[in-house]
Amino acid sequence: MEHEQSEPTATVLAGWRVWLLATRPATLTAAVAPVLVGTAAADAAVPLRELPFAAALVAAVLLQIGANFANDLADFERGADQADRLGPPRVTQSGLVTPATMRWATALVLVAAALIGVYLITVAGWPILVLGAAAIVAAIAYTGGPWPFGYHGLGDAFVFVFFGLAAVAGSYFLQTEKLTGTAFAAAIPIGMTVTAILVVNNLRDIDGDRRSDKRTLAVLLGAQVSRVQYLLLVGLPYALVTTFAAADLLPWWSLLVWASAPLASYLGWRIASRAEGRALNPLLKQTGQLHLLFGVLLAASFLL
C-alpha cells in the first residue's frame, strides 16, 4: 500500500524535473539582465514603476521559456536534434515529452506572456504592443515556421536585436515612455554579451548542425571565424561602455563592468584555445553567467 502511494509522488517529481530541463534554466539570464539594465537606466531619470517592472521581468522570462519550448519542438521535427547531440538532453527528442504536449506547453507559456503584455500595453501604449507581438512571432519563427531564420544564419542577429536592443530599450520605454541615447548605449553591450551565449552554443553544435542542414552563422562562417566573433562579443562591450561613459551617455560608475573582465578574459582564452564539443558546455553556462554579471554591474551603475 505504501509503495502504491509513493508512485504518484515520484511521477509528479519526475514530470517537474522534465519541465525544468525543458526551460533550460541556464539560458534564462538572457531574459533577466536586459530588463534589469533597461529599468535601472530609466530609474535614473524617472521614479520606478514597480509593478510594470515586475510584470516585464516575468513576461521576458516567459518569452524565453516559450522560445526554448518552441526550439525544442522545432529542432526535433526538423531532425536537428539527434541522439548524439553534445548539449543537454532535449525533452522532445528524448521522448520525455510528446510533440503534441510540447506544442500545447509552448502555446500556454506564450499566451501567458501575451496576457501580461496586455497590462503592459495599458501602461505604455501601442509601442509595447508592437514590441510584444514581434517578440512572440520571433520566438516561434526562430526555429519554426516555413522559413526559420535560426536555420538561415540569422539567429545571432535575432538574439542581438530582441535580447539586446529591444529588451533593454523596451524596458526603458516602459518606465519613461520615451527613448534616449542612454537606452541604446546600455542596450548595445548587453546585446553583444547575450549574443556570445548563442555563439558558444552554435560553435559546440557546428558539426551536428552541418549534418542536419541547420545553417547557423557558425556553420556558414566556420569555427575559426566564430571564435573570433566570440572574442569580439565578450571584449568590445568593455571598450564600448568606456566610450559611452566618456561621451556622457552612461554614468562613469558604468566602468564597474570591468570587474567582470577577468571572467571574460578567461572565457576568451578558453575559446581561443580551441575548446570544442562537450568541453564547450561549461563555457556556455559561464558565458551566461558573464552576461548576467555584466548586466547587474551595468544596472547597479545607474543606481549609485
N, C-alpha and C positions, 0 to 999 in steps of 0.2 A: 504493500500500500504506500509506503514512504517513497519507494522507487517511482511509482506512478505519479506521485505528486511532484517529484523533483524534475521530471522530464519537461513539463511546460516551461519551468523557470529556465532550464538550460536552453530550450529552444528560443525563448524570448531573448536571452542574453546573447546567443549566437546571432540572432537577427539584428540586434542592436550593434554588435561588432561589425557585421557585414555593412550596414549602412554608414557606420563611422568610417570604415575603409573606403566606401564609395565617395564620401565627401572629400577625401584627400586633405586631411587637416593641415598638412604642411603647406598647402597652397593658399590657405585662407588669409595668410598675411598679405597676399596681393590685393585683397579687398579692404583690409583694415587700414593699412598705412596711408593710402591716398585720402581716405575720409578724415583721418586724424590730421593730416597736413593741411588739407583744404579748410577744415573747420578752424584749426588753430590760427591759420593765416587771417581768416576772416575775424576771429575773435580779437585780433589786434586792432581792428577797425571799428567793429560794432559789438554791442552786447551779445553774448552767446544765446542762441535759441536752443535750449537743452533738448526738448522733445524732437524737433526736426533733426538734430544731430544724432540722437539715439536711433530714430527711425531710419535715417540714411545709412547708418552703420549696419543695422540689421538687414536692410534691403540689399546693400552691397554684398554682404556675406551670402545671402540667399541667391543672388545673381551668380556669384562664384560657384556655389554648390550646384545650381541649376546647369551652369556651363559644364561643370565636371561630370554631372549625370549624363547630359546630352553627348558629351565627348565619349564617355564610357560606352554608351549605346551605339553611337555612330561608328566609332572605330571597330567595334565588334561586327556590325552589319557590313562594313566595307572590307573586312578581313585584315585590318591593320594591326589588330591585337592577336598575336599568336601565342601558343603555349610556351615558347622560348623567350618571351619578352623579358627585357633586362630590368624593367622597373617593377614597382609594387604590383601585386595582382590586380587585375581589373575584374570587377564583380560580375559583369555580364559575360565576359569571355570565360571566366572560371566556372560559370554555371551556378553561382551563388544567388543570382537574381535573374529572372527570366526577362527577355527583351520587352515583353508587354508590361511587366511590373516596372521596369526602369523607365519606360515611356510615360507611364502614369505618374511616377515619382518626379520625373523631370517637369511635367506639366504642373503638378501640385506645387512644387517649390517656386516655379516661375510665376504662377498665379499669386502665390503669397507675396512675392516681391512686388508684383503689379498692384496688389491691394494696398500695400504700404505706400507705393508710388502715388496712388490716388490722394492720400493725405498730403504727401509732399507737394503735389500739384496745387493743392489749396493754399499752401504756404508761399510758394514762389512762382506759381503761374505756368504758362504754356512751355517755357524753355525746359522745365523739368519733365513735362510730358514728352517732348521730342527726345530728350536725352534718355529717359527711361525706356521708351519704345525702341529706340535704336539699340540700347544695351540688351534688351530681351531678344531682339532679332539677331543680334551679333552672337549672343550666347548659343543660339541654335545653329546659326549659319557657319560658325567656326569650323565644325566638322560635319554638320548635317546639311540637308537640302540638296538641290540639284548641282550646286557649284560651291562646295565648301572651301572657303578661302584658306583654311589651315592646310589644305591639300594642294594649294597652288602658290606657296611661298609667301603668303600674306599674313601668316599668323603673328609674326613679330610686329608688323605694323598695327595689327588689331590690338595686341596687348599694350603697345605704347600709347595708342590713341585712347582706348577705353579704360585701361587701368592706370594711365598716367594723366594725360591731358584732360580727358572728360571727367574722370573721377575726382581729381583734385579741384579743377576749375568748377565742376558741378557742385561740389561740397561748399566751395567758397561762395558761389552764387546763391545757394540755398540759404546762406546766412545773411548775405549782403544785398542780394537781388541786383548785383552788378558784377562786372568783371574788370580786373585791373592787370597791369603788368606783373604785379606781385603774384597773382594767382598762377600765371603761366610760368613765371620764374621758379615757383615752387613745384609746378607740375612736371617740367621737363626732366629734372634729375630723378624724380620719383618714377617717371615713365621709363627711364633708362635702366634703373636698378630692377624694376619689375620685369622688364623685357629680358634681362640677363637670366632670370629663372627659366624662361622658355628656351633660351639658347642652350643652357645645360641639358635640359630635357631632350631637346632635339638632337644635340650632339651625341648623347647617350644612345638614342634610338636610330641613329643615322642609317645603319646597315639594314635594320628591320624595315624602316620606312622606305628605303630604296627598293627593297624586295617587293613590298606591297604597293608600290607606286604612290606612296604618300609623299608628295614633293614639297617638303618643308623647305624653308630657306637654307637650312643646313645641308639638305640633300642637293639643292641647286648650286650652292656656293662651295661645298666641300668642307671637310673637317678643319683644315688648316685656316681657312678664311673665317670659319665660325669661331675658332679660338681667338682670332684677332678681334672679331666682333665682340666677344665676351669681355676681353680686356678693355676695350673702349667703353663698353656699357658700365663696367664697375669702376673705371678710372676717371672718365670725363666728368661724372657728376660732381666730384670734389672741385675740379677746376671751374665748373660752371657756377657752383654755389659761391665760390670765392669771387668770381667775376660779377655775379649778380649782387653780392653784398657790396662790392666796390662801387657798383652803379646805383646803389641805394634802392634796389628792387627787393632785396632781402635784408633782414637785420644783421648786424655784424655778429650777433650771437649765433647766426646760422653756421658759422665756422665750427660750431660744436660737432657737426657731422664728421669732421676729421678724426674724431675719437673712434669712429668705425673703420678708419683707413687700414689699421693692421689686419683686420679680418678680410677686407677687400684685397689687400696685398697677398695674403696667404692663398685666397681662392684663385687670384690671378696666376700666382706661381704654380699652383696645382694644375690648373687648366693648361698653362703654357708648357708644363712638364709632360703633356700628352696623356693625362689620365683619361681612360676610356672605359666603355662598357659599364659593368656594375660598380666600378670604382667611382663613377660619377654620381651614384645615388646619394652618398653623404654630402657631396659638394652641392647637389641640387637642394637638399634641405638647408645647408648652411647659406646658400645664396638667398633663400627665402628669409633666413634669419638676418642676413645683412640688409636686405630690403626693409625689413621691419625696424631694425636698429637705426638705420639711416633715416627712416621716416619719423621715428619717435624723437630722435635728436633734432631733426629739422622742425618738427611741430613744437617741441619744447622751446626752440629759439624765439618763437613768436610770443611766448608767454612770459619770457624773462624781462 
